[in-house]
Amino acid sequence: MEISSKNNEIVDVSYVDDECSEQSWMLRSLSESTVACITGDYAMQNVILQMGLRLLAPGGMQIRQLHRWILKCHACYTITAEIGRIFCPKCGNGGTLRKVAVTVGENGIVLASRRPRITLRGTKVSISL
């Protein structure tokens, strides 16, 4: 019985020719899709565009650049896309990986910031005890 159930599954998976099946919908391009997500939240717009979904924004307030993050080692200048890393994959130093913003423009050009943004948050006013 196990062999026949496995054969049935293989036959069912390989027989996907109709346009109503879920697999055929996944293989269609986005240009044929009539569904879009509507949101005014810029962070959600960034995620939706990275997933490759269509986006509509109320009032035309849509982001024009995708923001992604990478880690850059400031000891050996190696770049890695694995955000969860603690140690540099090339030199092995710990604590030298900094989160750097990478911007993907409308024409597909990737721009990485050369130096990290320095914020003065928490340095202007001392904490009272």
C-alpha positions in Angstrom: 0.0 0.0 0.0 2.8 2.4 0.6 4.2 1.9 -2.9 0.9 2.6 -4.5 0.4 5.8 -2.4 3.8 7.0 -3.4 3.0 6.3 -7.1 -0.3 8.2 -6.8 1.5 11.2 -5.4 4.1 11.2 -8.2 1.4 10.9 -10.8 -0.7 13.7 -9.2 2.3 16.1 -9.0 3.5 15.5 -12.5 0.0 15.9 -14.0 -0.3 19.7 -13.7 -1.6 21.0 -17.0 -4.8 22.9 -16.1 -4.8 26.7 -15.4 -6.6 26.4 -12.1 -4.0 24.5 -10.1 -1.9 26.2 -7.5 1.4 25.3 -9.2 0.4 26.8 -12.5 -0.5 30.1 -10.7 3.0 30.2 -9.1 4.7 29.8 -12.5 2.8 32.7 -14.1 4.7 36.0 -14.4 3.7 39.1 -12.4 2.7 40.9 -15.5 -0.3 38.6 -15.9 -1.3 39.1 -12.3 -4.3 41.4 -11.5 -3.7 41.4 -7.7 -1.7 44.1 -5.9 -1.0 45.2 -2.3 -2.0 48.6 -1.1 -0.2 50.2 1.8 1.0 53.6 2.9 3.7 52.2 5.2 7.1 52.6 3.7 8.7 49.6 5.5 5.9 47.4 4.2 6.3 48.8 0.7 10.0 47.9 0.9 9.2 44.3 1.9 6.5 43.9 -0.8 8.8 45.1 -3.5 11.6 42.8 -2.3 9.2 39.9 -2.5 8.4 40.8 -6.1 4.8 41.6 -5.6 2.9 44.4 -7.2 2.5 47.6 -5.1 -0.1 50.4 -5.1 0.2 53.3 -2.8 -2.6 55.7 -1.8 -2.0 59.1 -3.2 1.0 57.9 -5.2 3.3 58.0 -2.2 5.4 55.0 -3.2 9.1 54.4 -2.5 11.4 54.7 -5.4 14.4 52.9 -4.0 14.7 49.5 -2.2 16.8 49.5 1.0 18.6 46.3 1.9 21.2 45.6 4.6 24.6 43.9 4.5 27.4 43.5 7.0 30.8 45.0 6.2 33.9 44.2 8.1 35.9 47.4 9.0 39.1 45.4 9.5 39.4 43.7 6.1 36.5 45.4 4.2 34.8 42.1 3.4 31.1 42.3 2.6 28.6 39.5 3.6 24.8 39.4 3.1 24.3 37.1 6.1 22.9 39.5 8.7 23.1 37.0 11.6 26.9 36.7 11.5 29.0 37.7 14.5 32.5 37.0 13.1 33.9 38.0 9.8 34.0 35.1 7.3 37.4 36.2 5.9 39.5 37.5 8.8 37.6 36.0 11.7 37.5 39.1 13.8 34.5 39.5 16.2 32.8 42.8 16.6 34.1 44.4 13.4 31.0 43.7 11.3 28.8 46.8 10.9 25.4 46.9 9.4 25.5 49.0 6.2 22.6 50.1 4.0 22.5 49.0 0.4 20.3 50.9 -2.0 18.9 49.4 -5.2 17.9 52.2 -7.6 15.2 52.1 -10.2 17.6 51.0 -13.0 19.0 48.2 -10.8 22.3 49.8 -9.8 23.4 48.8 -6.3 24.8 51.6 -4.1 26.5 50.8 -0.8 27.2 53.6 1.7 30.9 54.2 2.2 30.7 54.9 5.9 28.1 54.1 8.5 25.6 56.7 9.7 26.7 58.2 13.0 23.8 59.3 15.1 24.0 61.5 18.2 21.0 59.8 19.8 21.7 59.3 23.5 24.8 61.5 23.6 23.3 65.0 23.8 21.6 64.8 27.2 23.0 62.8 30.1 20.8 60.4 32.0 19.8 61.6 35.4 19.9 59.2 38.3 
